Amino acid sequence: MIEDTLLEAEEKMDKAIEVAKEDFSAVRTGRANPAMFSKVMVDYYGAPTPLQQLASFAVPEARTLLITPFDKAALQDIERALSSSEVRANPSNDGTVIRIMMPELTQERRKEYVKLVRTKGEDAKVSVRNVRRKAKEQLDKLVKDGDAGEDEGSRAEKELDAMTKAHTENIDEMLKRKEVELLEV
């Protein structure tokens, strides 16, 4: 029972790290990256559809991204979704593909992105700590109900704390790498 609780907690913490990685990759640096558009939803025939399901991406140059829709009828919808997305892209379409030129990042914009990444990192750490809190409550309940001994409970709690510490350190490390990447000119 204790092992199940710890295993479940570890899986949820790993998931929090995966979400943080996705969030970090969505924050742009000076380079064009298709992952920046992973959260863009397009109104495709009345249904919100992820952009990745509607088009293919190519990066011919460091700051240029080409988006080729699978269905040419969706070209206008994709362009509209890109214009209104939080990525702040300025798409131009030539009738067959959408071209996005990524402007150089100003120092002020880089600092804004660093703040955004720090917020996303803190959200991920809060998520990990929430998983820890719930797992600790389950462990306490097991000890209280007599399903596990106090020694087992305290040992599991130490293991849970070590797991939490490792995951938060992992998030901090990812955060540092992303900050360096963002501030790099």
GUDREN-904640 format. One record per residue (C-alpha): residue number from 1; x, y, z; residue in one letter. Coordinates in steps of 0.001 Angstrom, whole numbers. Layout:
GUDREN-904640
@k = NUM, xx = X, yy = Y, zz = Z, r = A $
...
end
This chain:
GUDREN-904640
@k = 1, xx = 0, yy = 0, zz = 0, r = M $
@k = 2, xx = 2828, yy = 2417, zz = 885, r = I $
@k = 3, xx = 4706, yy = 1456, zz = -2291, r = E $
@k = 4, xx = 1584, yy = 2156, zz = -4358, r = D $
@k = 5, xx = 1240, yy = 5602, zz = -2810, r = T $
@k = 6, xx = 4911, yy = 6429, zz = -3446, r = L $
@k = 7, xx = 4776, yy = 5082, zz = -6993, r = L $
@k = 8, xx = 1661, yy = 7099, zz = -7771, r = E $
@k = 9, xx = 3272, yy = 10239, zz = -6307, r = A $
@k = 10, xx = 6410, yy = 9730, zz = -8395, r = E $
@k = 11, xx = 4357, yy = 9281, zz = -11581, r = E $
@k = 12, xx = 2449, yy = 12499, zz = -10886, r = K $
@k = 13, xx = 5679, yy = 14394, zz = -10136, r = M $
@k = 14, xx = 7191, yy = 13100, zz = -13387, r = D $
@k = 15, xx = 4085, yy = 14319, zz = -15195, r = K $
@k = 16, xx = 4514, yy = 17776, zz = -13609, r = A $
@k = 17, xx = 8078, yy = 17878, zz = -14972, r = I $
@k = 18, xx = 6848, yy = 16887, zz = -18442, r = E $
@k = 19, xx = 4279, yy = 19694, zz = -18357, r = V $
@k = 20, xx = 7019, yy = 22128, zz = -17285, r = A $
@k = 21, xx = 9214, yy = 21001, zz = -20209, r = K $
@k = 22, xx = 6330, yy = 21581, zz = -22623, r = E $
@k = 23, xx = 5646, yy = 25000, zz = -21103, r = D $
@k = 24, xx = 9321, yy = 25974, zz = -21306, r = F $
@k = 25, xx = 9591, yy = 24869, zz = -24940, r = S $
@k = 26, xx = 6549, yy = 26989, zz = -25801, r = A $
@k = 27, xx = 8353, yy = 30143, zz = -24640, r = V $
@k = 28, xx = 10269, yy = 31414, zz = -27600, r = R $
@k = 29, xx = 13875, yy = 32353, zz = -27836, r = T $
@k = 30, xx = 15336, yy = 34141, zz = -30844, r = G $
@k = 31, xx = 14907, yy = 30999, zz = -32964, r = R $
@k = 32, xx = 11837, yy = 29684, zz = -34731, r = A $
@k = 33, xx = 10577, yy = 26519, zz = -33063, r = N $
@k = 34, xx = 7380, yy = 24587, zz = -33894, r = P $
@k = 35, xx = 6901, yy = 23800, zz = -30179, r = A $
@k = 36, xx = 6014, yy = 27473, zz = -29647, r = M $
@k = 37, xx = 2729, yy = 26775, zz = -31381, r = F $
@k = 38, xx = 1853, yy = 23568, zz = -29522, r = S $
@k = 39, xx = -935, yy = 25253, zz = -27561, r = K $
@k = 40, xx = -2458, yy = 27180, zz = -30491, r = V $
@k = 41, xx = -6022, yy = 26056, zz = -31169, r = M $
@k = 42, xx = -7620, yy = 26691, zz = -34574, r = V $
@k = 43, xx = -11367, yy = 27007, zz = -35085, r = D $
@k = 44, xx = -11608, yy = 24304, zz = -37775, r = Y $
@k = 45, xx = -15166, yy = 23817, zz = -39040, r = Y $
@k = 46, xx = -16536, yy = 24977, zz = -35687, r = G $
@k = 47, xx = -14345, yy = 22729, zz = -33531, r = A $
@k = 48, xx = -11200, yy = 23904, zz = -31692, r = P $
@k = 49, xx = -8379, yy = 21804, zz = -33143, r = T $
@k = 50, xx = -4648, yy = 21830, zz = -32247, r = P $
@k = 51, xx = -2534, yy = 23427, zz = -34965, r = L $
@k = 52, xx = -240, yy = 20357, zz = -35127, r = Q $
@k = 53, xx = -3180, yy = 18293, zz = -36411, r = Q $
@k = 54, xx = -3887, yy = 20730, zz = -39245, r = L $
@k = 55, xx = -454, yy = 21545, zz = -40658, r = A $
@k = 56, xx = 3171, yy = 20537, zz = -41019, r = S $
@k = 57, xx = 6035, yy = 22746, zz = -39871, r = F $
@k = 58, xx = 9408, yy = 23520, zz = -41437, r = A $
@k = 59, xx = 12229, yy = 25764, zz = -40221, r = V $
@k = 60, xx = 14189, yy = 26769, zz = -43348, r = P $
@k = 61, xx = 16161, yy = 29469, zz = -41484, r = E $
@k = 62, xx = 16836, yy = 30210, zz = -37828, r = A $
@k = 63, xx = 14116, yy = 32873, zz = -37560, r = R $
@k = 64, xx = 11665, yy = 31671, zz = -40229, r = T $
@k = 65, xx = 8904, yy = 29120, zz = -39754, r = L $
@k = 66, xx = 6840, yy = 27703, zz = -42606, r = L $
@k = 67, xx = 3437, yy = 26236, zz = -41801, r = I $
@k = 68, xx = 1877, yy = 24137, zz = -44563, r = T $
@k = 69, xx = -1801, yy = 23292, zz = -43940, r = P $
@k = 70, xx = -2962, yy = 19820, zz = -44926, r = F $
@k = 71, xx = -6285, yy = 21374, zz = -45981, r = D $
@k = 72, xx = -5850, yy = 24616, zz = -47951, r = K $
@k = 73, xx = -9348, yy = 25701, zz = -46880, r = A $
@k = 74, xx = -8042, yy = 26032, zz = -43323, r = A $
@k = 75, xx = -5378, yy = 28570, zz = -44326, r = L $
@k = 76, xx = -7376, yy = 31626, zz = -43204, r = Q $
@k = 77, xx = -8467, yy = 29958, zz = -39933, r = D $
@k = 78, xx = -4869, yy = 29031, zz = -39103, r = I $
@k = 79, xx = -3650, yy = 32539, zz = -39895, r = E $
@k = 80, xx = -6379, yy = 34041, zz = -37679, r = R $
@k = 81, xx = -5510, yy = 31688, zz = -34797, r = A $
@k = 82, xx = -1801, yy = 32530, zz = -35078, r = L $
@k = 83, xx = -2496, yy = 36273, zz = -35063, r = S $
@k = 84, xx = -4587, yy = 36054, zz = -31908, r = S $
@k = 85, xx = -2332, yy = 33581, zz = -30056, r = S $
@k = 86, xx = -148, yy = 34514, zz = -27090, r = E $
@k = 87, xx = 2963, yy = 33822, zz = -29203, r = V $
@k = 88, xx = 2455, yy = 37228, zz = -30829, r = R $
@k = 89, xx = 3305, yy = 35913, zz = -34273, r = A $
@k = 90, xx = 2822, yy = 38023, zz = -37372, r = N $
@k = 91, xx = 1886, yy = 35475, zz = -40063, r = P $
@k = 92, xx = 1889, yy = 36173, zz = -43780, r = S $
@k = 93, xx = 270, yy = 33781, zz = -46217, r = N $
@k = 94, xx = 991, yy = 33360, zz = -49914, r = D $
@k = 95, xx = -2017, yy = 31171, zz = -50660, r = G $
@k = 96, xx = -306, yy = 27833, zz = -50003, r = T $
@k = 97, xx = 1860, yy = 28276, zz = -46890, r = V $
@k = 98, xx = 1987, yy = 30567, zz = -43909, r = I $
@k = 99, xx = 5351, yy = 32170, zz = -43260, r = R $
@k = 100, xx = 6253, yy = 33515, zz = -39835, r = I $
@k = 101, xx = 9328, yy = 35689, zz = -39425, r = M $
@k = 102, xx = 10457, yy = 35801, zz = -35819, r = M $
@k = 103, xx = 11763, yy = 39271, zz = -34947, r = P $
@k = 104, xx = 14919, yy = 39737, zz = -32915, r = E $
@k = 105, xx = 14131, yy = 39788, zz = -29216, r = L $
@k = 106, xx = 14791, yy = 43058, zz = -27426, r = T $
@k = 107, xx = 16418, yy = 42961, zz = -23997, r = Q $
@k = 108, xx = 13135, yy = 44084, zz = -22438, r = E $
@k = 109, xx = 11228, yy = 41267, zz = -24183, r = R $
@k = 110, xx = 13841, yy = 38726, zz = -23068, r = R $
@k = 111, xx = 13343, yy = 39821, zz = -19448, r = K $
@k = 112, xx = 9565, yy = 39440, zz = -19846, r = E $
@k = 113, xx = 10102, yy = 35896, zz = -21122, r = Y $
@k = 114, xx = 12400, yy = 35132, zz = -18173, r = V $
@k = 115, xx = 9639, yy = 36265, zz = -15801, r = K $
@k = 116, xx = 7141, yy = 34089, zz = -17666, r = L $
@k = 117, xx = 9443, yy = 31062, zz = -17479, r = V $
@k = 118, xx = 10022, yy = 31625, zz = -13755, r = R $
@k = 119, xx = 6249, yy = 31724, zz = -13220, r = T $
@k = 120, xx = 5819, yy = 28474, zz = -15158, r = K $
@k = 121, xx = 8664, yy = 26911, zz = -13156, r = G $
@k = 122, xx = 7095, yy = 27975, zz = -9872, r = E $
@k = 123, xx = 3746, yy = 26549, zz = -11010, r = D $
@k = 124, xx = 5460, yy = 23221, zz = -11714, r = A $
@k = 125, xx = 7101, yy = 23221, zz = -8271, r = K $
@k = 126, xx = 3757, yy = 24007, zz = -6630, r = V $
@k = 127, xx = 2270, yy = 21074, zz = -8525, r = S $
@k = 128, xx = 5037, yy = 18773, zz = -7242, r = V $
@k = 129, xx = 4506, yy = 20005, zz = -3679, r = R $
@k = 130, xx = 757, yy = 19426, zz = -3977, r = N $
@k = 131, xx = 1418, yy = 15840, zz = -5058, r = V $
@k = 132, xx = 3703, yy = 15463, zz = -2034, r = R $
@k = 133, xx = 1037, yy = 16847, zz = 303, r = R $
@k = 134, xx = -1625, yy = 14456, zz = -1006, r = K $
@k = 135, xx = 731, yy = 11473, zz = -797, r = A $
@k = 136, xx = 1688, yy = 12430, zz = 2772, r = K $
@k = 137, xx = -1998, yy = 12594, zz = 3715, r = E $
@k = 138, xx = -2479, yy = 9098, zz = 2291, r = Q $
@k = 139, xx = 545, yy = 7810, zz = 4200, r = L $
@k = 140, xx = -699, yy = 9393, zz = 7442, r = D $
@k = 141, xx = -4100, yy = 7796, zz = 6896, r = K $
@k = 142, xx = -2488, yy = 4366, zz = 6374, r = L $
@k = 143, xx = -566, yy = 4712, zz = 9650, r = V $
@k = 144, xx = -3616, yy = 6038, zz = 11506, r = K $
@k = 145, xx = -5852, yy = 3205, zz = 10250, r = D $
@k = 146, xx = -3259, yy = 640, zz = 11293, r = G $
@k = 147, xx = -2560, yy = -580, zz = 7733, r = D $
@k = 148, xx = 1104, yy = 380, zz = 8138, r = A $
@k = 149, xx = 3447, yy = 805, zz = 11084, r = G $
@k = 150, xx = 4791, yy = 4166, zz = 12225, r = E $
@k = 151, xx = 8349, yy = 3189, zz = 11237, r = D $
@k = 152, xx = 7200, yy = 2297, zz = 7729, r = E $
@k = 153, xx = 5251, yy = 5554, zz = 7559, r = G $
@k = 154, xx = 8195, yy = 7720, zz = 8589, r = S $
@k = 155, xx = 10535, yy = 5831, zz = 6224, r = R $
@k = 156, xx = 8071, yy = 6368, zz = 3364, r = A $
@k = 157, xx = 7754, yy = 10038, zz = 4288, r = E $
@k = 158, xx = 11550, yy = 10477, zz = 4097, r = K $
@k = 159, xx = 11521, yy = 8759, zz = 713, r = E $
@k = 160, xx = 8697, yy = 11063, zz = -407, r = L $
@k = 161, xx = 10651, yy = 14126, zz = 752, r = D $
@k = 162, xx = 13745, yy = 12964, zz = -1152, r = A $
@k = 163, xx = 11632, yy = 12384, zz = -4256, r = M $
@k = 164, xx = 10078, yy = 15854, zz = -3936, r = T $
@k = 165, xx = 13498, yy = 17462, zz = -3487, r = K $
@k = 166, xx = 14880, yy = 15676, zz = -6560, r = A $
@k = 167, xx = 11955, yy = 16770, zz = -8716, r = H $
@k = 168, xx = 12071, yy = 20419, zz = -7587, r = T $
@k = 169, xx = 15835, yy = 20492, zz = -8201, r = E $
@k = 170, xx = 15199, yy = 19079, zz = -11681, r = N $
@k = 171, xx = 12711, yy = 21902, zz = -12364, r = I $
@k = 172, xx = 15204, yy = 24485, zz = -11043, r = D $
@k = 173, xx = 17880, yy = 23082, zz = -13367, r = E $
@k = 174, xx = 15549, yy = 23253, zz = -16386, r = M $
@k = 175, xx = 14631, yy = 26803, zz = -15376, r = L $
@k = 176, xx = 18288, yy = 27886, zz = -15210, r = K $
@k = 177, xx = 19000, yy = 26416, zz = -18656, r = R $
@k = 178, xx = 15972, yy = 28173, zz = -20167, r = K $
@k = 179, xx = 16934, yy = 31504, zz = -18575, r = E $
@k = 180, xx = 20453, yy = 31255, zz = -20008, r = V $
@k = 181, xx = 18968, yy = 30388, zz = -23402, r = E $
@k = 182, xx = 16600, yy = 33366, zz = -23261, r = L $
@k = 183, xx = 19186, yy = 35918, zz = -22150, r = L $
@k = 184, xx = 21768, yy = 34717, zz = -24666, r = E $
@k = 185, xx = 22118, yy = 37301, zz = -27462, r = V $
end
